[in-house]
Amino acid sequence: MRPFFVSLTLCLGAACTAALAVPLAPGATAHPALAHPGSLGKHAGTAAGHRTPGAGDLPGTTQSLPLDALGPAAPGTAVRSTAAPPATGTRALPARTVRPFSLVGIVWDDIRSALPGRAQVRTRTLGTGRWTGWQDLPTDSDDAPDPGAGEHAGGRERGSTAPLWVGVSNAVQLRITPPQGNRHPAALPSGLRLELVDPGPEPHSVRGGPPPTPAADASSAANAKLAPLGATEIPAQDQAASQADIEAAGGKKPTAPAHLGARPRIVTRAGWGADERLRETRFVYTHTVRAAFVHHSASGNNYTCAQAPSVIRGLYRYHVKSSHWRDIGYNFLIDKCGTVYEGRAGGVARPVMGAHTLGFNTDSTGIALLGSFGRTEPSKAAVEALARLTAWKLGLYGLDPRARVPMTSTGGNLYHRGRVVRQHVISGHRDGFKTACPGARLYAELPEVRLEAARLQGR
């Protein structure tokens, strides 16, 4: 039987473009929500539809496709692919035309469950109509809130893959291959959904800028001792001037110069375009900061520095709307050009509770370098920015970046609840949790980062 084609018309505001026809497997049908793009916003919990931007609006959307009826992969599900036939037991979502998105991931109901096997996606680039090759969605994503942390934004925390940045795309195809050596499909976790995130436009491209809401004002006011209300960046300053930041962190004014690195320039949440209406309104703090855990976002390296704010907005929406966290999980993010961004709201100098290292979120700060560094070297600019940021942030709390500090695990797959572990003051994610994060290439840089951060502190 010959495959048939479905063609959809996609509308964004006043501009509509005809989508390219997408081949579907014999007998397959487009998901009902995709057959009528305008209907997505009508289904609670299914997808948030596009809205026409207005003054001061920062739209972004999440299309959420149920995967509870994945069928076996067949040759007809491939899109002009020259790859080998799918492995026995592989399940697939045939190609689907959707509204434009830039970041993709998979979520499921229970954060304690795992997605077995290998999950991969292909996407079609908007404009060129070209399909990418198959790309992995890391199924062992373990950036997560601690048990009992009360994240619960929008419901119980979900399990999730790391999201992948694919750039603006308008079609997707998915396959899940059983674990190696297993020829039969493994049981999939309940509530499996494919999340397609549109991060929305850049703040400067929207008439009126970010919406003036109480939540936006509160987020900015948390940095009031460092920058004016509504500032899009916290300026860099030298080592002597940065001594005053210790008070912003909640400490006492030092009577003698402290070992504190110069404050780096930090792009605020207003600067990268956070829609503060998404997150929970409250800020949650721990007692202090005792360590920094370094991550990679595992979202791929195919972004430009100009796109970094969009990547962060995508991660933010994925963490809050898809994974049900109160806010983005990381306290800071760094792009490949070395720009530092404010992550979770509450004040960059303060000990804000993050959701980045399951078991060790208490009294720590989480820093994610945007990209995937298992096989790819992090940029020199990003590593240097990591040293500058840790020299400043850890110095606010009197920490020597070369030291170790005892920390008590709240429970994870590497250390049981109550276990006291002597962690590096600058640790990799894998030091607190059994994971590949932050990638072998970035992890190998950490010894030099510790030395450089200490040097920047004047030690």
C-alpha positions in Angstrom: 0.0 0.0 0.0 1.3 3.4 -0.9 1.7 5.9 1.9 -0.7 8.8 1.9 0.1 12.4 2.9 -1.4 14.9 5.2 -1.0 18.6 4.6 -1.7 21.3 7.2 -1.8 25.0 7.2 0.1 26.7 10.0 -0.9 30.1 11.3 1.3 32.3 13.4 -0.4 35.6 14.2 -1.5 37.1 10.9 1.0 35.1 8.9 0.1 31.7 7.5 2.2 29.3 5.5 1.4 26.0 4.0 3.2 23.2 5.6 5.0 20.6 3.5 3.2 17.3 3.0 4.5 14.7 5.4 4.3 11.0 4.6 2.6 8.8 7.1 2.7 5.1 7.5 -0.2 3.1 5.9 -3.2 3.2 8.2 -1.8 6.0 10.3 -3.7 9.2 11.1 -2.6 12.6 12.3 -3.1 13.2 16.0 -6.5 14.9 16.4 -4.9 18.0 18.0 -2.7 18.4 15.0 -5.4 18.1 12.5 -6.8 21.4 13.7 -3.9 23.6 15.0 -6.3 26.1 16.5 -7.8 23.4 18.7 -4.7 22.8 20.7 -5.4 25.6 23.2 -8.9 24.1 23.9 -7.6 20.9 25.5 -6.5 21.4 29.1 -3.3 19.5 29.7 -2.8 18.7 26.1 -1.3 21.9 24.7 -1.1 25.6 25.1 -2.1 27.1 21.8 -0.4 30.1 20.1 -1.7 33.5 21.1 -1.5 36.6 19.0 1.2 38.8 20.7 0.0 42.0 22.2 1.8 44.9 23.8 4.1 43.7 26.6 3.3 40.1 25.8 6.0 37.4 25.7 4.2 34.3 24.3 5.6 30.9 24.2 3.8 27.6 23.9 4.1 23.9 24.6 2.5 21.3 22.4 2.1 18.1 24.4 1.5 15.0 22.3 0.3 11.8 24.1 2.5 8.7 23.3 0.3 6.1 24.9 -0.4 4.4 21.6 3.0 4.1 20.0 3.1 1.5 17.3 5.9 -0.7 16.0 8.3 1.1 13.7 8.0 0.2 10.1 10.0 1.1 7.0 7.1 3.4 6.0 7.6 5.6 9.1 11.0 6.8 7.9 11.1 10.2 6.1 13.5 9.8 3.1 15.9 8.0 5.4 18.9 6.0 4.2 19.5 4.6 7.7 19.3 0.9 8.5 15.8 -0.5 9.2 14.7 0.0 12.8 15.7 -2.6 15.4 13.2 -5.3 16.4 10.9 -4.1 19.1 11.3 -0.4 18.2 8.2 1.7 18.7 7.6 4.9 16.8 5.5 8.0 16.3 5.2 8.5 12.6 6.1 11.9 11.2 3.8 14.7 12.4 3.4 18.2 11.1 3.0 20.6 14.1 3.1 24.2 14.9 6.7 25.6 15.0 8.8 24.7 18.0 12.5 24.8 18.9 13.0 22.4 21.8 11.8 18.9 22.3 11.7 16.4 25.2 9.7 13.5 26.6 7.9 13.5 30.0 6.0 10.9 32.0 3.8 10.8 35.1 6.2 9.5 37.8 9.6 11.0 38.4 10.6 7.7 40.1 10.1 5.7 36.9 12.6 5.4 34.1 12.2 5.4 30.3 13.9 2.2 29.1 15.9 2.0 26.0 17.0 4.7 23.6 14.8 7.6 22.6 15.5 9.5 19.3 13.8 12.2 17.3 14.1 13.7 13.8 12.8 17.2 13.1 12.0 19.2 10.0 13.6 22.6 9.8 11.1 25.4 9.2 12.1 27.3 6.0 14.3 24.7 4.4 11.9 21.8 4.8 14.9 19.5 5.4 14.8 16.7 7.9 17.6 16.2 10.4 19.2 12.8 11.2 18.1 10.9 14.2 19.2 12.7 17.5 19.2 11.2 21.0 17.1 12.5 23.9 19.1 11.5 27.0 16.8 9.2 29.0 19.0 9.3 32.1 18.3 13.0 32.8 18.7 13.5 36.5 18.6 17.2 37.1 15.8 17.1 39.6 14.4 18.6 42.8 15.1 16.9 46.1 12.4 14.7 47.6 10.1 16.8 49.7 11.3 20.1 48.2 7.7 20.9 47.3 8.3 21.9 43.7 4.9 20.7 42.4 4.3 23.6 40.0 1.2 22.5 38.1 1.1 19.1 39.8 3.3 16.3 40.8 6.9 16.4 39.4 7.2 14.4 36.2 10.0 12.1 35.0 11.7 13.5 31.9 14.4 13.2 29.4 16.9 16.1 28.9 15.3 18.4 26.3 17.0 18.9 22.9 17.4 22.2 21.1 16.6 21.7 17.4 16.0 25.2 16.2 12.7 26.3 14.6 11.0 23.2 13.3 7.5 22.3 12.1 7.5 18.5 12.1 8.7 15.7 14.3 9.2 11.9 14.2 10.1 9.8 17.3 11.3 6.3 17.9 12.1 4.4 21.1 14.4 1.4 20.8 14.5 -1.4 23.5 17.6 -1.7 25.7 20.6 -3.4 24.0 20.1 -7.1 23.8 16.3 -6.9 24.3 14.3 -7.7 21.2 11.0 -7.0 22.8 9.5 -3.7 23.8 10.0 -2.9 27.5 7.1 -1.5 29.5 6.9 2.3 29.0 6.1 4.6 32.0 2.5 5.9 32.2 1.6 9.3 30.9 4.3 9.4 28.2 4.1 12.6 26.3 6.3 14.3 23.6 6.8 18.0 24.6 7.4 20.5 21.8 8.4 23.9 23.2 8.3 27.2 21.4 10.2 29.7 23.6 8.6 32.7 22.1 10.3 35.8 20.6 13.2 37.8 21.9 12.1 40.5 24.5 13.3 43.4 22.3 11.2 42.2 19.4 7.9 42.4 21.3 6.2 45.8 21.5 6.3 47.1 25.1 8.9 44.6 26.3 8.3 42.1 29.2 4.9 42.3 30.9 5.0 44.6 34.0 3.6 42.2 36.5 4.1 41.9 40.3 6.1 38.6 39.7 8.4 40.4 37.3 8.9 43.2 39.8 9.6 40.7 42.6 12.2 38.9 40.5 14.0 42.0 39.7 13.8 43.4 43.3 15.6 40.3 44.5 18.7 41.8 42.9 18.0 45.4 44.1 21.4 45.7 45.9 23.2 44.8 42.6 21.2 46.5 39.9 18.2 48.9 39.4 14.6 47.6 39.2 13.9 46.2 35.8 17.6 46.0 34.8 18.4 43.5 32.0 21.9 42.9 33.3 23.9 43.1 36.5 27.1 44.9 35.6 30.5 43.5 36.1 32.7 45.2 38.8 36.2 44.8 40.1 37.3 42.8 43.0 37.4 45.7 45.5 33.8 46.9 44.7 32.5 43.3 44.8 33.3 43.2 48.6 29.9 44.9 49.1 28.1 42.0 47.5 28.7 39.9 50.6 25.9 42.0 52.3 23.6 41.3 49.3 24.2 37.6 50.0 23.0 38.1 53.6 26.4 38.3 55.2 28.0 41.0 57.3 30.1 43.7 55.8 33.7 42.4 55.9 36.1 44.3 58.2 39.0 43.3 56.0 39.2 42.3 52.3 37.7 38.9 51.8 38.8 36.3 49.3 36.2 37.2 46.7 36.5 37.2 42.9 35.3 40.2 40.9 31.6 40.0 40.0 31.1 39.0 36.3 28.4 40.6 34.2 25.2 38.6 34.6 22.2 38.8 32.3 19.1 38.9 34.4 15.8 37.1 33.9 14.4 40.2 32.3 17.4 40.2 30.0 16.8 36.7 28.6 13.0 37.2 28.5 11.6 35.1 31.4 7.8 35.2 31.5 7.5 35.5 35.3 3.9 34.4 35.1 5.0 30.8 34.5 6.9 30.2 37.8 5.6 29.9 41.3 5.6 33.3 43.0 7.5 32.4 46.1 11.3 32.2 46.4 12.8 29.3 48.4 16.2 29.7 50.1 18.5 27.4 51.9 20.8 28.4 54.8 23.9 29.1 52.9 26.0 28.0 49.9 28.6 25.2 50.5 29.3 24.0 47.0 28.7 24.6 43.3 27.6 21.7 41.1 28.5 22.0 37.5 26.2 20.6 34.8 25.8 20.6 31.0 22.2 21.3 29.8 22.5 18.2 27.5 20.4 20.2 25.0 22.9 19.9 22.2 25.5 22.3 20.8 23.6 23.5 17.7 22.7 27.0 18.9 24.3 30.4 18.3 25.2 32.8 21.1 22.4 35.0 19.8 20.0 32.1 20.3 21.1 31.4 23.9 18.3 33.4 25.5 15.8 31.4 23.4 17.4 28.1 24.6 17.1 29.3 28.2 13.4 30.3 27.7 12.8 26.8 26.3 14.5 25.1 29.2 12.5 27.3 31.6 9.2 26.4 30.0 10.2 22.7 29.9 11.1 22.6 33.6 8.0 24.5 34.7 5.2 23.5 32.3 6.4 20.0 31.3 8.3 18.7 34.3 6.2 20.6 36.9 9.0 22.4 38.8 8.5 25.7 40.4 11.0 27.5 38.2 14.0 26.7 36.0 16.2 24.2 37.8 19.6 25.9 37.5 20.8 28.9 39.5 23.0 30.1 36.6 23.6 29.3 33.0 26.6 30.0 30.7 26.6 30.0 26.9 29.4 29.1 24.5 30.5 32.7 24.3 31.0 32.9 28.1 27.9 35.0 28.9 26.5 34.3 32.4 22.7 34.3 32.9 20.6 34.4 36.0 18.7 31.2 36.4 16.2 30.4 39.2 14.6 33.6 40.6 15.3 34.9 44.1 18.6 36.9 43.7 21.9 35.9 42.2 23.8 36.5 45.4 21.3 34.7 47.7 21.3 30.9 48.5 18.3 30.1 46.3 17.2 26.4 46.4 17.6 24.9 43.0 16.5 21.7 41.3 19.7 20.5 39.7 21.5 17.8 41.7 19.1 15.3 43.3 20.3 14.7 46.8 22.4 17.8 47.1 20.3 20.8 46.2 20.3 22.0 49.8 23.1 24.6 50.4 24.4 24.4 46.9 24.2 26.4 43.7 23.8 24.8 40.3 25.6 26.1 37.2 24.8 24.7 33.7 26.9 25.3 30.6 24.6 25.3 27.6 25.5 22.3 25.4 26.4 18.6 25.5 30.0 17.8 26.5 30.3 14.0 26.4 32.3 14.2 23.2 32.6 17.9 22.5 35.0 20.2 24.3 33.4 23.2 26.1 34.5 26.5 24.7 37.4 28.3 26.3 35.1 31.3 26.9 32.6 29.2 28.8 35.2 27.5 31.0 36.7 30.9 31.8 33.3 32.3 32.7 32.7 29.3 35.0 35.9 30.1 36.9 34.9 33.8 37.2 31.4 33.0 38.3 32.4 30.5 41.0 35.2 32.8 42.2 32.6 35.4 42.9 29.6 33.3 44.1 31.6 31.0 46.3 33.6 33.9 47.7 30.4 35.5 48.9 30.2 32.6 51.4 33.9 32.4 52.3 34.6 29.3 50.3 37.9 28.2 48.9 37.3 26.7 45.4 40.1 24.1 45.9 38.6 22.7 49.1 36.2 19.9 50.0 33.2 20.3 52.3 31.0 17.8 54.1 27.5 17.6 52.7 24.6 15.4 53.8 22.7 13.6 51.0 18.9 13.8 51.0 18.8 10.6 48.9 19.8 9.6 45.4 21.2 6.8 43.3 24.8 7.3 44.5 24.4 8.2 48.2 21.6 7.2 50.4 19.6 9.7 52.5 21.7 10.9 55.5 25.1 9.9 54.1 27.7 12.6 54.7 29.9 13.1 51.7 33.0 15.3 51.4 32.3 17.0 48.1 34.5 19.3 46.1 33.5 22.9 46.6 33.3 22.9 42.8 31.8 19.5 42.0 30.5 17.9 38.8 27.0 16.7 38.8 28.3 13.1 38.7 30.0 13.7 42.1 26.6 13.7 43.7 24.6 11.5 41.4 25.3 8.5 39.2 25.1 10.3 35.8 27.2 11.2 32.8 26.6 14.9 33.5 28.4 17.3 33.0 29.9 15.3 30.2 33.4 13.8 30.3 35.0 16.7 28.5 33.6 19.4 30.8 34.3 17.3 33.9 37.9 17.0 32.9 38.2 20.8 33.1 37.1 21.1 36.7 40.5 20.7 38.4 41.8 23.7 36.4 38.6 25.6 37.1 39.1 25.1 40.9 42.7 26.5 40.6 41.7 29.4 38.5 38.8 30.4 40.7 41.1 30.3 43.7 43.6 32.5 41.9 40.8 35.0 41.0 39.9 35.1 44.7 43.5 36.1 45.5 44.4 32.8 47.2 
